[in-house]
Amino acid sequence: MSAADGPARAADEILDIVDEDDRVTGRSPRGEAYARKLRHRCAFVLVRDAEGRIFVHRRTPTKLVFPSLYDMFVGGVVGAGESYDQAALREAEEELGVSGLPRPEYLFKFLYDDGAGRTWWSAVYEVRCDLPVRPQAEEVAWHAFLTEAELERRLSEWAWTPDSLAAYERLRATRARERERPG
């Protein structure tokens, strides 16, 4: 569902509710899933441009979750009956305002849990976008492509969405392990 449909319509989007093993146990409108803190699914996509820079944005103040915070991933909830792969491509194209994006590469999945009842299975992807981006005004208040060094500097300066920070930390750890492996 596009954010252009508005916050009220977004709250009505139906999500699969899942257990601690990512098995579907039911369905719920997004607004109710958030209010009742029901575990659901999300897709996170790290977007790089042709120069390898990372797309970073600040969420709009009207977002249902983590309004006005910075994020180094695009993405969102996985709709009922939708696969992580489908959601990753759909959400990336919607948020970037592009079509014809290559299929994002699946990297890993983890269970995000903030300890206060916000929890969702999170599939992390990466994609290269050589297209000019036109981010959705309803989703993105500001954006830029940053080098990894610039992103690293900004991690301690800006207020970030906690789930994207968790995903980014796992991504950095995964990449560090890959570099340490004997080739």
Buried (B, 14 or more C-beta within 10 A) or exposed (E): BEBEEEBEEBBBBBBBBBEEEBEBEEBBBBBBBBEEEBBBBBBBBBBBBEEEBBBBBBBBEBBBBBEEBBBBBBBBBBBBEBEBBBBBBBBBBBBBBBEEBEEBBBBEBBBBBEEEEBBBBBBBBBBBBEBEBEBBEBBBBEBEBBEEEEBEEBEEEEEBBEBBBBBBEBBEEEEEEEEEEEE
